[in-house]
């Protein structure tokens, strides 16, 4: 096999993925005007349903534009040896291999984000604004962007630097050290993400005393669940959409409720949502997801160690001397079909976990409050109530609203 053949394979993978995703999106779009199932009657009135359809269609049309722009710029970058050009810039700045890697990825990621910023801006301040979701100010948009770059430089750059250093020291066995590093980082972030990262972007406050806190404490006592850390996050500073999530484990476990959730739902509905999140913890879904992620990361890093030093991979992207960072780019594309399969498996598992968490809430608090909360959340976010079945299987980490309600009513 020659470098040119590998180049054509890389291009083929990129194009096939684009065509398949485009086909799925179009297939899903055909169902935007479907009649709402009887089980979901009453979520939208006629005017609200028209609005939800318009929201779906607007987002679909926008995604067609952004994905087409992305595939064109990506192919042009490949065809005109963009990676070799950036590699030359990095090598002109320094002779240090580790710094070359950091500069190479820094240029590519920063340039990519700059190019995509106008699309992100339009999505936030035109589409989300038009349909009443956006609460982000232009100042906050810019600050979020700057903070994101800083986090990427510090955390992403630090991890990349260490992995590159491991490769320089050990070559083929670097994957073991990289795996240990990523595993330690994943466990640390699972435990302390809410304490260390979230405060950089949002304000979190302990849930105030009152009816809701009493109801939550009564539920926790009923199921024998120690829950001292209940926080409210100011999600409303960016969007009207609501959410809740469980993070951490052991003494670091906490439940975070968006202030929009508290605004949109009544007390019983909020406790039902919380019961669902507790279900995830009780059934050790957080641990299982973490373990699976660690195993898949180890497998990926091992396969990477077998190919990353290949001359052919670097030459396929126009760089004659084998380079870790060039091999990493080529491998990432070659591995993407396998990654798609593992993501499909993880989504199947995730949907199963969601059913289990729903069942836990049903048996320990009741089905009706959770059904009511799911309907309200879907309505307030103008969710798609009639997605295509294949699209759901491939892209959804949660069952559809209809599937969840049918399950809850069993």
For each residue, the residues with C-beta under 8 A, 3 or more apart:
1: 5 6 312
2: 5 6 312
3: 6 7 311 312 315 316
4: 7 8 316
5: 1 2 8 9
6: 1 2 3 9 10 312 313 315 316 330 334
7: 3 4 10 11 78 316 317
8: 4 5 11 12
9: 5 6 12 13 334
10: 6 7 13 14 78 316 317 330 333 334
11: 7 8 14 15 75 78
12: 8 9 15 16
13: 9 10 16 17 333 334 336 337
14: 10 11 17 18 71 74 75 78 333
15: 11 12 18 19 71 75
16: 12 13 19 20
17: 13 14 20 21 336 340
18: 14 15 21 22 67 71
19: 15 16 22 23
20: 16 17 23 24
21: 17 18 24 25 67
22: 18 19 25 26 64 67
23: 19 20 26 27
24: 20 21 27 28 388 390 391 394 395
25: 21 22 28 29 60 63 64 67 391
26: 22 23 29 30
27: 23 24 30 31 388 390 391
28: 24 25 31 32 60 384 387 388 391
29: 25 26 32 56 57 60
30: 26 27 388
31: 27 28 34 384 386 387 388
32: 28 29 53 56 57 60 384 386
33: 53
34: 31 386
35: 386
36: 40 41 43 44 49 385 386
37: 40 41 385 386 402
38: 41
39: 402 405 406 409
40: 36 37 43 375 385 401 402 405
41: 36 37 38
42: 375
43: 36 40 375 378 379 385
44: 36 48 49 52 379 385
45: 48 49
46: 49 50
47: 50 51
48: 44 45 51 52 379
49: 36 44 45 46 52 53
50: 46 47 53 54
51: 47 48 54 55 131 382
52: 44 48 49 55 56 382 383 384 385
53: 32 33 49 50 56 57
54: 50 51 57 58 131
55: 51 52 58 59 131 382
56: 29 32 52 53 59 60 382 384
57: 29 32 53 54 60 61
58: 54 55 61 62 127 130 131
59: 55 56 62 63 127
60: 25 28 29 32 56 57 63 64
61: 57 58 64 65
62: 58 59 65 66 119 122 123 127
63: 25 59 60 66 67
64: 22 25 60 61 67 68
65: 61 62 68 69
66: 62 63 69 70 116 119
67: 18 21 22 25 63 64 70 71
68: 64 65 71 72
69: 65 66 72 73 119
70: 66 67 73 74 116
71: 14 15 18 67 68 74 75
72: 68 69 75 76
73: 69 70 76 77 115
74: 14 70 71 77 78
75: 11 14 15 71 72 78 79
76: 72 73 79 80 82
77: 73 74 80 82 83
78: 7 10 11 14 74 75 81 82 83 317
79: 75 76
80: 76 77 85
81: 78 84 85 317 318
82: 76 77 78 85 86
83: 77 78 86 87 317 318 319 326 329
84: 81 87 88 317 318 319
85: 80 81 82 88 89
86: 82 83 89 90 104 107 108
87: 83 84 90 91 100 104 319 323 325 326
88: 84 85 91 92
89: 85 86 92 93 103 107
90: 86 87 93 94 99 100 101 103 104 107
91: 87 88 94 95 100
92: 88 89
93: 89 90 99 100 103
94: 90 91 99 100 103
95: 91 100
96: 99 100
97: 100 101 164 168 324
98: 101 102 161 164 165 168
99: 90 93 94 96 102 103
100: 87 90 91 93 94 95 96 97 103 104 323 325
101: 90 97 98 104 105 160 161 164 323 324 325
102: 98 99 105 106 157 160 161 164
103: 89 90 93 94 99 100 106 107
104: 86 87 90 100 101 107 108 325
105: 101 102 108 109 160 325
106: 102 103 109 110 153 157
107: 86 89 90 103 104 110 111
108: 86 104 105 111 112
109: 105 106 112 113 152
110: 106 107 113 114 149
111: 107 108 114 115
112: 108 109 115 116
113: 109 110 116 117 145 149
114: 110 111 117
115: 73 111 112 118
116: 66 70 112 113 119 120
117: 113 114 120 121 145
118: 115 121 122
119: 62 66 69 116 122 123
120: 116 117 123 124
121: 117 118 124 125 141
122: 62 118 119 125 126 127
123: 62 119 120 126 127 128
124: 120 121 127 128 129 134 136 141
125: 121 122 128 129 134 136 138 141
126: 122 123 129 130
127: 58 59 62 122 123 124 130 131
128: 123 124 125 131 133 134 239
129: 124 125 126 132 133 134
130: 58 126 127
131: 51 54 55 58 127 128 382
132: 129 240
133: 128 129 239 240 241 381
134: 124 125 128 129 238 239
135: 236 237 238 239 240
136: 124 125 140 141 144 237 238 239
137: 140 141
138: 125 141 142
139: 142 143
140: 136 137 143 144 237 238
141: 121 124 125 136 137 138 144 145
142: 138 139 145 146
143: 139 140 146 147
144: 136 140 141 147 148 201
145: 113 117 141 142 148 149
146: 142 143 149 150
147: 143 144 150 151 200 201
148: 144 145 151 152
149: 110 113 145 146 152 153
150: 146 147 153 154
151: 147 148 154 155 156 197 200
152: 109 148 149 155 156 157
153: 106 149 150 156 157
154: 150 151 157 158
155: 151 152 158 159
156: 151 152 153 159 160
157: 102 106 152 153 154 160 161
158: 154 155 161 162
159: 155 156 162 163 181 182 185
160: 101 102 105 156 157 163 164
161: 98 101 102 157 158 164 165
162: 158 159 165 166 178 181
163: 159 160 166 167 174 178 181
164: 97 98 101 102 160 161 167 168 324 325
165: 98 161 162 168 169
166: 162 163 169 170 174 177 178 181
167: 163 164 170 171 174 178 308 324
168: 97 98 164 165 171 324
169: 165 166 174
170: 166 167 173 174 177
171: 167 168 174 309
172: 175 305 306 309
173: 170 176 177 305
174: 163 166 167 169 170 171 177 178 305
175: 172 178 179 298 301 302 304 305
176: 173 179 180
177: 166 170 173 174 180 181
178: 162 163 166 167 174 175 181 182 301
179: 175 176 182 183 294 297 298 301 302
180: 176 177 183 184
181: 159 162 163 166 177 178 184 185
182: 159 178 179 185 186 294 297 301
183: 179 180 186 187 294 297 298
184: 180 181 187 188
185: 159 181 182 188 189
186: 182 183 189 190 290 293 294 297
187: 183 184 190 191 290
188: 184 185 191 192
189: 185 186 192 193 197
190: 186 187 193 247 248 249 286 290
191: 187 188 248 249 250 252
192: 188 189 195 196 248 252
193: 189 190 196 197 198 247 248
194: 197 198 204 231 247 248 254 256
195: 192 198 199 252
196: 192 193 199
197: 151 189 193 194 200 201
198: 193 194 195 201 202 204 233 256
199: 195 196 202 203 204
200: 147 151 197
201: 144 147 197 198
202: 198 199 233 234 235 237
203: 199 233 234
204: 194 198 199 231 232 233 234 256
205: 208 231 232
206: 229 230 231 232
207: 212 213 216 230 231 232 257
208: 205 213 232
209: 213 214
210: 213 214
211: 214 215 267
212: 207 215 216 262 267 270 271
213: 207 208 209 210 216 217 230
214: 209 210 211 217 218
215: 211 212 218 219 267 268 270 271
216: 207 212 213 219 220 227 230 270 271 274
217: 213 214 220 221 227
218: 214 215 221 222
219: 215 216 222 223 271 274 275 364 365
220: 216 217 223 225 226 227 278
221: 217 218 224
222: 218 219 364
223: 219 220 278 282 364
224: 221
225: 220 278 281 282
226: 220
227: 216 217 220 230 253 255 278
228:
229: 206 253 254 255
230: 206 207 213 216 227 254 255 257
231: 194 204 205 206 207 254 255 256 257
232: 204 205 206 207 208 256 257 258 259 262
233: 198 202 203 204 256 257 258 259
234: 202 203 204 237 259
235: 202 238 239 241 242 243 258 259 260 261
236: 135 239 240 258 259 260 263
237: 135 136 140 202 234
238: 134 135 136 140 235
239: 128 133 134 135 136 235 236 260
240: 132 133 135 236 260 380
241: 133 235 260 380 381
242: 235 258 260 261 263 264 265 377 380 381
243: 235 258 260 261
244: 255 256 257 258 261 273 274 277
245: 255 256 277
246: 253 254 255 256 277 278 280 281 286
247: 190 193 194 253 254 256 286
248: 190 191 192 193 194 252 253 254
249: 190 191 252 253 281 286 287
250: 191 253
251:
252: 191 192 195 248 249
253: 227 229 246 247 248 249 250 281
254: 194 229 230 231 246 247 248
255: 227 229 230 231 244 245 246 274 277 278
256: 194 198 204 231 232 233 244 245 246 247
257: 207 230 231 232 233 244 261 262 270 273 274
258: 232 233 235 236 242 243 244 261 262
259: 232 233 234 235 236 262 263
260: 235 236 239 240 241 242 243 263 264
261: 235 242 243 244 257 258 264 265 270 273 377
262: 212 232 257 258 259 265 270
263: 236 242 259 260
264: 242 260 261 376 377 380
265: 242 261 262 269 270 273 373 376 377
266: 269 270
267: 211 212 215 270 271
268: 215 271 272 369 372
269: 265 266 272 273 369 370 372 373 376
270: 212 215 216 257 261 262 265 266 267 273 274 373
271: 212 215 216 219 267 268 274 275 365 369
272: 268 269 275 276 361 365 366 369 370 372 373
273: 244 257 261 265 269 270 276 277 361 370 373
274: 216 219 244 255 257 270 271 277 278
275: 219 271 272 278 279 360 361 364 365 370
276: 272 273 279 280 357 358 360 361 370
277: 244 245 246 255 273 274 280 281 357
278: 220 223 225 227 246 255 274 275 281 282 360 361
279: 275 276 282 283 356 357 358 359 360 361 364
280: 246 276 277 283 285 286 353 357
281: 225 246 249 253 277 278 284 285 286
282: 223 225 278 279 360
283: 279 280 353 356 357 360
284: 281 287 288
285: 280 281 288 289 353 356 357
286: 190 246 247 249 280 281 289 290
287: 249 284 290 291
288: 284 285 291 292 349 353
289: 285 286 292 293 349 350 353
290: 186 187 190 286 287 293 294
291: 287 288 294 295
292: 288 289 295 296 346 349
293: 186 289 290 296 297
294: 179 182 183 186 290 291 297 298
295: 291 292 298 299
296: 292 293 299 300 342
297: 179 182 183 186 293 294 300 301
298: 175 179 183 294 295 301 302
299: 295 296 302 303
300: 296 297 303 304 335 339
301: 175 178 179 182 297 298 304 305
302: 175 179 298 299 305 306
303: 299 300 306 307 331 335
304: 175 300 301 307 308 328 331 335
305: 172 173 174 175 301 302 308
306: 172 302 303
307: 303 304 310 313 327 331 334
308: 167 304 305 313 324 327 328 331
309: 171 172 322 324 327
310: 307 313 314 322 327
311: 3 314 315 322
312: 1 2 3 6 315 316
313: 6 307 308 310 316 317 322 326 327 330 331 334
314: 310 311 317 319 320 321 322 323 326 327 330
315: 3 6 311 312 318 319 320
316: 3 4 6 7 10 312 313 330
317: 7 10 78 81 83 84 313 314 326 329 330
318: 81 83 84 315
319: 83 84 87 314 315 323 326
320: 314 315
321: 314
322: 309 310 311 313 314 326 327
323: 87 100 101 314 319 326 327
324: 97 101 164 167 168 308 309 327 328
325: 87 100 101 104 105 164 328 329
326: 83 87 313 314 317 319 322 323 329 330
327: 307 308 309 310 313 314 322 323 324 330 331
328: 304 308 324 325 331 332
329: 83 317 325 326 332 333
330: 6 10 313 314 316 317 326 327 333 334
331: 303 304 307 308 313 327 328 334 335
332: 328 329 335 336
333: 10 13 14 329 330 336
334: 6 9 10 13 307 313 330 331
335: 300 303 304 331 332 338 339
336: 13 17 332 333 339 340
337: 13 340 341
338: 335 341 342
339: 300 335 336 342 343
340: 17 336 337 343 344
341: 337 338 344 345
342: 296 338 339 345 346
343: 339 340 346 347
344: 340 341 347 348 393 394
345: 341 342 348 349
346: 292 342 343 349 350 397
347: 343 344 350 351 393 394 395 396 397
348: 344 345 351 352 393
349: 288 289 292 345 346 352 353
350: 289 346 347 353 354 397 398
351: 347 348 354 355 396 397 398 399
352: 348 349 355 356
353: 280 283 285 288 289 349 350 356 357
354: 350 351 357 358 397 398 399 404
355: 351 352 358 359 399 404 407
356: 279 283 285 352 353 359 360
357: 276 277 279 280 283 285 353 354 360 361
358: 276 279 354 355 361 362 370 404 407 408
359: 279 355 356 362 363 407
360: 275 276 278 279 282 283 356 357 363 364
361: 272 273 275 276 278 279 357 358 364 365 366 367 370
362: 358 359 365 366 367 370 408
363: 359 360
364: 219 222 223 275 279 360 361
365: 219 271 272 275 361 362 369 370
366: 272 361 362 369 370
367: 361 362 370 371 408 409
368: 371 372
369: 268 269 271 272 365 366 372 373
370: 269 272 273 275 276 358 361 362 365 366 367 373 374 408
371: 367 368 374 375 405 408 409
372: 268 269 272 368 369 375 376
373: 265 269 270 272 273 369 370 376 377
374: 370 371 377 378 401 404 405
375: 40 42 43 371 372 378 379 401 405
376: 264 265 269 372 373 379 380
377: 242 261 264 265 373 374 380 381 383
378: 43 374 375 381 383 385 401
379: 43 44 48 375 376 382 383
380: 240 241 242 264 376 377
381: 133 241 242 377 378
382: 51 52 55 56 131 379
383: 52 377 378 379 401
384: 28 31 32 52 56 387
385: 36 37 40 43 44 52 378 400 401 402
386: 31 32 34 35 36 37
387: 28 31 384 391 392 396 400
388: 24 27 28 30 31 391 392
389: 392 393
390: 24 27 393 394
391: 24 25 27 28 387 388 394 395 396
392: 387 388 389 395 396 399 400
393: 344 347 348 389 390 396
394: 24 344 347 390 391
395: 24 347 391 392
396: 347 351 387 391 392 393 399 400
397: 346 347 350 351 354
398: 350 351 354 404
399: 351 354 355 392 396 403 404 407
400: 385 387 392 396 403 404
401: 40 374 375 378 383 385 404 405
402: 37 39 40 385 405 406
403: 399 400 406 407
404: 354 355 358 374 398 399 400 401 407 408
405: 39 40 371 374 375 401 402 408 409
406: 39 402 403 409 410
407: 355 358 359 399 403 404 410
408: 358 362 367 370 371 404 405
409: 39 367 371 405 406
410: 406 407
